[in-house]
């Protein structure tokens, strides 16, 4: 495999994992939270935290490392509009994702308290914040994917 194809393969793999994990986490967490079953919510919240560390965090690191490698291999300029747009989206996604990780830990704690009979008021507030950060982050991931594939901006 060439010096270009190997990092490109891992870059695409990382993007696939990010999109798939993000969509899966959102789907299962939203369904669990709407179920009203505190045990299901607690179990799902626990798994969401694990999934973020097992899949999302490594995929983010892989994206960054392979993205830089591909910039070097292809000779694209770090000051090009395309790279600056990609970097801005990457940083925006991170700025949304880091608070989401903190919220997921709190959701897990509150969900386990709900199993013990605590009211779900804090859980619903946290879920609203989680969704309000997740929608723009996931939209930005899709936009970044489009930017990577279409390269509509100069990449020199």
Buried (B, 14 or more C-beta within 10 A) or exposed (E): EEEEEEBBEBBBBBBEBBBEBBEEBBEBBBEBBEEEBBEBBBBBBBBBBEBBEEBBBEBBEBBBBBBEBBBEBEEBBEEBEBBEBBBEBBEBBEEBBEEBBEBBEBBBBBBBBBBEEBEBEBBEEBBEBBBEBBEEBBBBBEBBBEBBEEEEBEBE
